[in-house]
């Protein structure tokens, strides 16, 4: 029997258990992004006494560290062993959650969130590497589709699970529960995940540091934009720094003998369009998550738990239909699949903007349509990114998929949040509109004018509807660019 080349996947008989394990790990680290948003009202009223800026960074410190380190962590997994880095990441993730659970002040809370983000960055890309290593080539499209569905459903899992825990306990209970689940995942991964070959490829420290710095600057600008103003010195300085650092990174990577991520790879229309597509897919989904829970609570009077359960229609296609997507892609092709995906996602977001005052089943139908779009997009784009890199760079492929997803999530929250706030303040009752400082949230507005609850709620709904329509337009226009890139890649491949 011929030896298996170094770096090639070594399928195992436990591939089903491996797929289940990495899917749960993925849903955990992705879902934690959504779950913490549900805890913001409790955190605001807690003994931590956070300012509005503190609350913003309690939510986003995890996202920033996660997104900035996910590609370097994939490279470390490729070199040192993906299973070891995955297990270490789950342990660090659990430790950070425990620190947050017992935090006596904002500084300790932020430290815990940063540590948890570091753990998540180690977990996600190495889940992809382990999955590719453990799965036979003919089963790989199906396995990647299931993993992509877990990634897409993670936000919903976070909403439902977070809502259940917060209904029964406090925000500290949420962090404790997350730590316990992470430890269970660690034990499961230790038992089921196979060990893979290590690759004696030098780590590209200069390129890694420049990439991380550029991504930190970019995300800082995106996150601070709604708070500081998109034309503020802080935001413009962050974006300018990001551009300069990216240009410097490209120059360094082009000269490096073993670059962490060779920028010349993005000359491939398949890879560049897939990365843009992943960004847009999660721009739409996390823009939706940002407004959905509040729309259900303020507009329909749902409890936190009911709001978490209210998004379940979005997960139905992901759970029931994902296994059919690889076959659909083979029959219709990548461009047609992506065209349908972005059309459905955009149409669903637009439909929700008109269904906020309608009966919940109509609203649920809009969520279902968005779920169909994500069901088609996520497996297709994940497979495109994985196929663009050699198998020995599977950790980098997973990191790239995760980084583009987190960038899209941050953009979705920032853009949708900015438009929502602008629409909300514009439609406030005249008395509140003259209030100084101007209320930017429903909670602030009701604290100033509790008798105007109906008018304040209607103002929020107006702002949310406008934000969803803009998100739908962005998804449709950017999705058209992704489809055009996929068609160009298909013509190149068939010549």
Phi, psi and omega per residue, in radians:
X1 nan 2.322 -3.115
X2 -1.208 2.485 3.126
X3 -1.199 2.640 3.088
X4 -1.394 2.217 -3.126
X5 -1.033 2.581 3.121
X6 -1.048 2.318 3.120
X7 1.614 -0.261 3.141
X8 -1.318 2.661 3.132
X9 -1.116 2.458 3.067
X10 -2.005 1.586 -3.076
X11 -0.989 2.469 3.132
X12 -2.043 2.774 3.094
X13 -1.252 -0.212 -3.137
X14 -1.712 0.414 -3.027
X15 -1.066 -0.565 3.091
X16 -1.123 -0.739 3.105
X17 -1.179 -0.664 3.106
X18 -1.106 -0.780 3.131
X19 -1.053 -0.782 3.129
X20 -1.094 -0.737 -3.092
X21 -1.136 -0.872 -3.084
X22 -1.201 -0.493 3.095
X23 -1.180 -0.731 3.112
X24 -1.172 -0.743 3.091
X25 -1.034 -0.731 3.129
X26 -1.121 -0.837 3.129
X27 -1.040 -0.593 3.141
X28 -1.131 -0.926 -3.035
X29 -1.272 -0.543 3.075
X30 -1.299 -0.740 -3.108
X31 -1.133 -0.457 -3.129
X32 -1.146 -0.465 3.076
X33 -1.096 -0.754 -3.114
X34 -1.346 -0.672 -3.052
X35 -1.081 -0.656 -3.076
X36 -1.161 -0.501 3.119
X37 -1.085 -0.592 3.126
X38 -1.189 -0.439 -3.096
X39 -1.517 -0.094 -3.068
X40 -0.999 -0.792 3.124
X41 -1.022 -0.727 3.119
X42 -1.169 -0.726 3.123
X43 -1.098 -0.659 -3.140
X44 -1.083 -0.598 -3.106
X45 -1.690 0.131 -3.035
X46 -1.449 3.068 3.124
X47 -1.228 -0.177 3.072
X48 -1.172 -0.438 -3.135
X49 0.901 0.961 -3.110
X50 -1.335 2.579 2.979
X51 -1.382 3.033 3.128
X52 -1.105 -0.622 3.084
X53 -1.184 -0.678 3.079
X54 -1.049 -0.768 -3.139
X55 -1.068 -0.728 3.125
X56 -1.004 -0.774 -3.077
X57 -1.431 -0.374 2.982
X58 -1.097 -0.671 3.089
X59 -1.285 -0.781 -2.910
X60 -1.642 -0.247 3.097
X61 -1.020 -0.701 3.095
X62 -1.070 -0.823 -3.083
X63 -1.120 -0.753 -3.091
X64 -1.111 -0.885 -3.126
X65 -1.121 -0.770 3.115
X66 -0.964 -0.966 -3.045
X67 -1.172 -0.655 -3.065
X68 -1.291 -0.499 -3.042
X69 -1.819 -0.042 -2.988
X70 -1.208 -0.649 3.090
X71 -1.259 -0.829 3.042
X72 -0.991 -0.656 3.134
X73 -1.172 -0.579 3.043
X74 -1.141 -0.687 3.099
X75 -1.128 -0.692 3.101
X76 -1.107 -0.709 3.098
X77 -1.102 -0.708 3.090
X78 -1.051 -0.621 -3.078
X79 -1.497 -0.796 -2.982
X80 -1.695 -0.195 -3.097
X81 2.023 2.110 -3.003
X82 -1.250 -0.620 -3.129
X83 -1.139 -0.787 -3.136
X84 -1.064 -0.733 3.139
X85 -1.207 -0.643 3.079
X86 -1.067 -0.843 -3.127
X87 -1.112 -0.742 3.092
X88 -1.072 -0.719 3.137
X89 -1.088 -0.733 3.112
X90 -1.128 -0.665 3.091
X91 -1.147 -0.751 3.111
X92 -1.138 -0.711 3.114
X93 -1.019 -0.838 3.131
X94 -1.099 -0.719 -3.141
X95 -1.084 -0.758 3.122
X96 -1.107 -0.675 3.116
X97 -1.130 -0.659 3.102
X98 -1.137 -0.755 3.111
X99 -1.021 -0.765 3.123
X100 -1.134 -0.663 -3.096
X101 -1.114 -0.558 -3.088
X102 -1.833 0.135 -3.040
X103 -1.024 2.203 3.096
X104 -1.536 -0.217 -3.111
X105 -2.664 3.045 -3.060
X106 -1.142 -0.679 -3.103
X107 -1.033 -0.806 3.123
X108 -1.165 -0.675 3.093
X109 -1.025 -0.827 -3.129
X110 -1.116 -0.661 3.090
X111 -1.090 -0.775 3.101
X112 -1.072 -0.716 3.128
X113 -1.128 -0.692 3.127
X114 -1.141 -0.740 3.121
X115 -1.106 -0.719 3.108
X116 -1.093 -0.696 3.091
X117 -1.088 -0.674 3.072
X118 -1.066 -0.779 3.107
X119 -1.072 -0.756 3.138
X120 -1.088 -0.664 3.127
X121 -1.099 -0.573 3.095
X122 -1.339 -0.486 -3.072
X123 -1.333 -0.935 -2.862
X124 -1.137 -0.911 -3.098
X125 -1.148 -0.540 -3.120
X126 -1.364 -0.340 2.949
X127 -1.061 -0.764 3.124
X128 -1.132 -0.791 -3.138
X129 -1.052 -0.771 3.125
X130 -1.126 -0.716 -3.121
X131 -1.105 -0.781 3.113
X132 -1.121 -0.652 -3.139
X133 -1.143 -0.587 -3.006
X134 -1.641 -0.096 -2.978
X135 -1.987 2.356 3.084
X136 -1.112 2.577 -3.078
X137 -0.935 -0.696 -3.101
X138 -1.226 -0.336 3.136
X139 -1.713 -0.094 -3.020
X140 -1.124 -0.732 3.095
X141 -1.014 -0.713 3.118
X142 -1.146 -0.775 -3.116
X143 -1.110 -0.743 3.117
X144 -1.146 -0.591 3.105
X145 -1.143 -0.755 3.124
X146 -1.145 -0.752 3.125
X147 -1.098 -0.713 3.114
X148 -1.113 -0.641 3.092
X149 -1.124 -0.679 3.086
X150 -1.118 -0.673 3.092
X151 -1.132 -0.764 3.126
X152 -1.188 -0.608 -3.117
X153 -1.446 -0.155 -3.084
X154 -1.008 -0.697 3.122
X155 -1.078 -0.687 3.122
X156 -1.211 -0.714 3.093
X157 -1.028 -0.730 3.109
X158 -1.109 -0.703 3.106
X159 -1.111 -0.828 -3.094
X160 -1.214 -0.887 -3.126
X161 -1.128 -0.769 3.113
X162 -1.083 -0.723 3.114
X163 -1.092 -0.696 3.140
X164 -1.134 -0.786 -3.118
X165 -1.171 -0.752 -3.118
X166 -1.185 -0.504 3.088
X167 -1.220 -0.532 -3.106
X168 -1.654 -0.340 -3.079
X169 -2.599 -2.747 -3.078
X170 -1.795 -3.123 3.080
X171 -1.126 -0.497 3.082
X172 -1.153 -0.622 3.095
X173 -1.114 -0.593 3.121
X174 -1.091 -0.835 3.139
X175 -1.139 -0.658 3.115
X176 -1.118 -0.747 3.125
X177 -1.104 -0.714 3.122
X178 -1.093 -0.740 3.108
X179 -1.071 -0.729 -3.134
X180 -1.122 -0.744 3.123
X181 -1.120 -0.709 3.129
X182 -1.073 -0.707 3.116
X183 -1.159 -0.653 3.063
X184 -1.106 -0.725 3.097
X185 -1.109 -0.649 3.120
X186 -1.068 -0.802 3.131
X187 -1.109 -0.709 3.132
X188 -1.128 -0.807 -3.126
X189 -1.137 -0.666 3.120
X190 -1.060 -0.563 -3.095
X191 -1.490 -0.667 -2.946
X192 -1.807 -0.523 -3.038
X193 -1.298 2.313 3.112
X194 -1.383 2.714 3.022
X195 -1.493 2.452 3.132
X196 -1.981 2.983 3.128
X197 -1.211 2.526 3.026
X198 -1.559 2.649 -3.096
X199 -2.045 2.203 -3.046
X200 -1.452 1.057 -3.140
X201 -1.878 2.212 -3.099
X202 -1.096 2.435 3.078
X203 -1.301 2.348 -3.100
X204 -1.561 1.470 -3.050
X205 -1.150 -0.829 3.135
X206 -1.051 -0.800 3.125
X207 -1.102 -0.670 3.138
X208 -1.127 -0.799 -3.122
X209 -1.111 -0.721 3.121
X210 -1.149 -0.713 3.124
X211 -1.090 -0.811 -3.139
X212 -1.090 -0.765 -3.138
X213 -1.097 -0.729 3.130
X214 -1.116 -0.731 -3.115
X215 -1.218 -0.662 3.082
X216 -1.062 -0.805 3.140
X217 -1.094 -0.753 -3.139
X218 -1.084 -0.847 -3.118
X219 -1.194 -0.592 3.078
X220 -1.058 -0.780 3.097
X221 -1.083 -0.743 -3.126
X222 -1.145 -0.771 -3.071
X223 -1.255 -0.692 -3.109
X224 -1.402 -0.242 -3.117
X225 -0.935 -0.919 3.133
X226 -1.126 -0.538 -3.067
X227 -1.456 -0.808 -3.053
X228 -1.598 -0.356 -3.017
X229 1.781 2.355 -3.040
X230 -1.187 -0.320 3.101
X231 -1.744 0.158 -3.102
X232 -1.253 2.781 3.140
X233 -1.068 -0.715 -3.120
X234 -1.067 -0.830 -3.063
X235 -1.232 -0.824 3.124
X236 -1.104 -0.675 3.091
X237 -1.113 -0.684 3.117
X238 -1.125 -0.764 -3.134
X239 -1.180 -0.718 3.111
X240 -1.095 -0.740 3.104
X241 -1.082 -0.710 3.140
X242 -1.072 -0.782 3.141
X243 -1.072 -0.817 -3.131
X244 -1.095 -0.734 -3.136
X245 -1.181 -0.641 3.109
X246 -1.137 -0.743 3.108
X247 -1.092 -0.716 3.099
X248 -1.129 -0.733 3.121
X249 -1.060 -0.777 3.132
X250 -1.031 -0.771 -3.139
X251 -1.088 -0.774 -3.130
X252 -1.162 -0.766 -3.093
X253 -1.164 -0.604 3.130
X254 -1.144 -0.426 -3.133
X255 -1.713 -0.204 -3.074
X256 -1.291 2.403 3.110
X257 -1.181 -0.559 3.116
X258 -2.346 1.346 -3.074
X259 -1.158 2.543 3.057
X260 -1.016 -0.834 3.117
X261 -2.521 1.863 -3.074
X262 -1.219 2.041 -3.112
X263 -1.096 -0.331 3.122
X264 -1.193 -0.302 3.071
X265 -1.058 -0.502 -3.070
X266 -1.346 -0.008 2.950
X267 -1.185 -0.386 3.090
X268 -1.206 2.113 3.123
X269 -1.097 -0.576 -3.136
X270 -1.123 -0.810 -3.106
X271 -1.241 -0.816 -3.089
X272 -1.125 -0.705 3.123
X273 -1.226 -0.597 3.107
X274 -1.164 -0.699 3.104
X275 -1.138 -0.754 3.066
X276 -1.083 -0.721 3.135
X277 -1.087 -0.714 3.112
X278 -1.129 -0.717 3.107
X279 -1.052 -0.784 -3.099
X280 -1.225 -0.666 3.117
X281 -1.012 -0.797 -3.105
X282 -1.458 -0.347 2.936
X283 -1.010 -0.853 -3.128
X284 -1.182 -0.778 -3.047
X285 -1.216 -0.740 -3.122
X286 -1.407 -0.428 2.932
X287 -1.068 -0.717 3.071
X288 -1.112 -0.833 -3.117
X289 -1.034 -0.575 -3.119
X290 -1.091 -0.670 -3.088
X291 -1.729 -0.394 -2.960
X292 -1.078 -0.873 -3.085
X293 -1.059 -0.714 3.140
X294 -1.221 -0.667 3.091
X295 -1.056 -0.751 -3.128
X296 -1.205 -0.642 -3.107
X297 -1.352 -0.857 -3.096
X298 -1.384 -0.713 -3.072
X299 -1.396 -0.515 -3.060
X300 -2.094 -0.080 3.121
X301 1.308 0.390 3.129
X302 -1.242 2.625 2.969
X303 -1.350 3.033 3.111
X304 -1.027 -0.779 -3.140
X305 -1.141 -0.759 3.130
X306 -1.097 -0.651 3.101
X307 -1.137 -0.682 3.079
X308 -1.129 -0.736 3.127
X309 -1.260 -0.451 -3.065
X310 -1.144 -0.301 -3.121
X311 -1.626 0.021 -3.092
X312 -0.998 -0.648 3.128
X313 -0.921 -0.478 3.111
X314 -1.161 -0.523 -3.068
X315 -1.442 -0.309 -3.054
X316 -1.009 -0.865 3.097
X317 -1.084 -0.659 -3.119
X318 -1.084 -0.703 -3.098
X319 -1.393 -0.630 -3.025
X320 -1.652 -0.466 -2.977
X321 -1.958 -0.184 -3.037
X322 -1.039 -0.628 -3.066
X323 -1.139 -0.340 -3.138
X324 -1.560 -0.172 -3.034
X325 -1.163 -0.777 3.121
X326 -0.974 -0.718 3.098
X327 -1.129 -0.687 3.104
X328 -1.095 -0.721 3.128
X329 -1.102 -0.704 3.124
X330 -1.101 -0.637 -3.088
X331 -1.390 -0.711 -3.000
X332 -1.832 -0.341 -3.125
X333 1.625 2.793 -3.113
X334 -1.128 -0.830 -3.097
X335 -1.015 -0.773 -3.124
X336 -1.161 -0.676 3.120
X337 -1.111 -0.773 -3.138
X338 -1.206 -0.621 3.088
X339 -1.050 -0.783 3.098
X340 -1.127 -0.686 -3.103
X341 -1.073 -0.877 -3.081
X342 -1.275 -0.556 3.063
X343 -1.115 -0.747 3.134
X344 -1.180 -0.773 -3.136
X345 -1.092 -0.816 3.123
X346 -1.101 -0.749 3.131
X347 -1.122 -0.687 3.127
X348 -1.131 -0.749 3.100
X349 -1.097 -0.748 3.104
X350 -1.103 -0.723 -3.140
X351 -1.095 -0.701 3.127
X352 -1.075 -0.590 -3.109
X353 -1.162 -0.356 3.101
X354 -1.786 -0.154 -3.067
X355 -1.801 0.080 -3.049
X356 -1.110 -0.472 -3.139
X357 -1.804 0.019 -3.128
X358 -1.554 3.074 3.119
X359 -1.050 2.596 -3.062
X360 -1.001 -0.671 3.120
X361 -0.986 -0.575 3.085
X362 -1.189 -0.763 3.095
X363 -1.073 -0.741 3.139
X364 -1.092 -0.594 3.109
X365 -1.116 -0.675 3.068
X366 -1.095 -0.728 3.087
X367 -1.086 -0.681 3.138
X368 -1.095 -0.734 3.134
X369 -1.114 -0.732 3.076
X370 -1.074 -0.709 3.092
X371 -1.047 -0.653 3.078
X372 -1.085 -0.733 3.131
X373 -1.100 -0.795 3.121
X374 -1.144 -0.661 3.113
X375 -0.992 -0.695 -3.138
X376 -1.380 -0.697 -3.010
X377 -1.294 -0.851 -2.966
X378 -1.051 -0.864 3.130
X379 -1.126 -0.685 -3.123
X380 -1.099 -0.832 -3.107
X381 -1.213 -0.677 3.105
X382 -1.060 -0.769 3.129
X383 -1.137 -0.649 3.127
X384 -1.121 -0.750 3.135
X385 -1.176 -0.764 -3.132
X386 -1.099 -0.660 -3.100
X387 -1.272 -0.339 -3.079
X388 -1.391 -0.221 -3.116
X389 -2.130 2.590 3.119
X390 -1.130 2.722 -3.009
X391 -1.107 -0.510 3.122
X392 -1.243 -0.161 3.073
X393 -1.888 0.521 -3.086
X394 -1.075 -0.585 3.106
X395 -1.130 -0.700 3.078
X396 -1.127 -0.713 3.109
X397 -1.039 -0.773 3.097
X398 -1.137 -0.665 3.111
X399 -1.142 -0.702 3.134
X400 -1.141 -0.731 3.085
X401 -1.063 -0.739 -3.094
X402 -1.251 -0.689 -3.126
X403 -1.127 -0.764 3.123
X404 -1.152 -0.611 3.095
X405 -1.147 -0.766 -3.136
X406 -1.191 -0.620 3.065
X407 -1.088 -0.776 3.098
X408 -1.093 -0.691 3.120
X409 -1.091 -0.799 -3.136
X410 -1.124 -0.733 3.104
X411 -1.106 -0.733 -3.140
X412 -1.060 -0.799 3.136
X413 -1.141 -0.739 -3.087
X414 -1.176 -0.844 -3.088
X415 -1.203 -0.845 3.136
X416 -1.116 -0.708 3.131
X417 -1.108 -0.690 3.121
X418 -1.123 -0.815 -3.113
X419 -1.191 -0.675 3.099
X420 -1.059 -0.827 -3.123
X421 -1.096 -0.760 3.135
X422 -1.084 -0.769 3.122
X423 -1.180 -0.670 3.140
X424 -1.107 -0.860 -3.107
X425 -1.167 -0.563 -3.129
X426 -1.211 -0.513 -3.086
X427 -1.757 0.115 3.094
X428 -1.107 2.676 3.060
X429 -0.970 2.666 -3.041
X430 -0.951 -0.708 -3.118
X431 -1.095 -0.751 3.126
X432 -1.279 -0.515 3.133
X433 -1.111 -0.425 3.112
X434 -1.665 0.033 -3.089
X435 -1.269 2.469 3.106
X436 -2.157 2.162 -0.056
X437 -1.301 2.704 -3.113
X438 -1.164 2.246 3.119
X439 -1.095 2.392 3.132
X440 -1.935 -0.137 3.121
X441 -2.317 2.825 3.105
X442 -1.067 -0.715 -3.134
X443 -1.053 -0.777 3.133
X444 -1.135 -0.725 -3.124
X445 -1.143 -0.730 -3.137
X446 -1.226 -0.537 3.077
X447 -1.135 -0.568 -3.137
X448 -1.476 -0.538 -3.090
X449 -2.535 1.313 -3.084
X450 -1.093 -0.403 -3.134
X451 -1.316 -0.259 -3.087
X452 -1.714 0.533 -3.052
X453 -0.957 -0.812 -3.085
X454 -1.096 -0.790 -3.126
X455 -1.160 -0.658 3.122
X456 -1.160 -0.753 3.119
X457 -1.099 -0.719 3.094
X458 -1.121 -0.648 3.096
X459 -1.106 -0.727 3.109
X460 -1.102 -0.756 -3.130
X461 -1.088 -0.724 3.089
X462 -1.036 -0.819 -3.141
X463 -1.105 -0.736 -3.141
X464 -1.139 -0.718 3.123
X465 -1.070 -0.763 3.117
X466 -1.104 -0.748 -3.136
X467 -1.082 -0.716 3.131
X468 -1.156 -0.642 3.110
X469 -1.165 -0.706 3.090
X470 -1.124 -0.752 3.108
X471 -1.045 -0.716 3.111
X472 -1.076 -0.746 -3.139
X473 -1.127 -0.744 3.122
X474 -1.079 -0.779 -3.137
X475 -1.069 -0.755 -3.117
X476 -1.179 -0.786 -3.103
X477 -1.212 -0.834 3.125
X478 -1.185 -0.607 3.078
X479 -1.065 -0.613 3.086
X480 -1.095 -0.663 3.084
X481 -1.137 -0.702 3.128
X482 -1.101 -0.780 -3.135
X483 -1.115 -0.710 3.108
X484 -1.076 -0.731 3.089
X485 -1.119 -0.687 3.117
X486 -1.143 -0.669 3.097
X487 -1.157 -0.694 3.114
X488 -1.111 -0.726 3.116
X489 -1.125 -0.678 -3.141
X490 -1.150 -0.716 3.124
X491 -1.141 -0.686 3.127
X492 -1.118 -0.725 -3.094
X493 -1.210 -0.477 -3.059
X494 -1.675 0.010 3.105
X495 -1.256 nan nan
